[in-house]
Amino acid sequence: MKVIKRDGRIQEFDIGKIQVTLENVSDEISKPLTASDIKKLLTSIEKAVYSRNQEEIRSSEIFEIVIEKLEKAGFHDIAAAYKKGKD
């Protein structure tokens, strides 16, 4: 799957980039995620991205999926910090 970045560039979807970002954000607010939490979140995010059955997805759509999955899993503080980092 291809990701359309905000500046129009196109890249391959890489769940590893989301993992690094989530780890960094959670560490920055002193609420580190466990390996198990990260695995569950990444699986859920990846499933949501691919379930759209599209060849391309906008990075903003992925951003919304990540926020939704963090909120749904109860990681409200991390979701807020993730949103703030995007501003």
C-alpha positions, 0 to 999 in steps of 0.5 A, a space after each residue: 500500500 502506498 501512503 500519500 504524504 502531506 507534501 504530495 510525496 508517495 511512500 510505501 506504508 511502513 508500520 515500523 514508522 508508527 511504532 517508533 513514533 508511538 514509542 517516542 511519544 509515550 516515552 516523552 510523556 513518561 508513560 511508556 507502552 509495553 511491548 505487548 501494548 505496542 504489538 496490539 496497537 500496531 496489529 489493530 492499526 495495520 488491520 484498519 489501514 489494510 481493511 480499506 482495500 485501497 491502493 493508496 491512503 493519505 497520511 492524514 487518514 493513518 493519523 486518524 486511525 492511530 488516534 482512534 486506536 489509542 483512544 479505544 485502547 485507553 491510551 488517552 494521554 498518548 493520543 493527546 500527545 500524538 495529536 499535539 506532535 502533529 501540530 
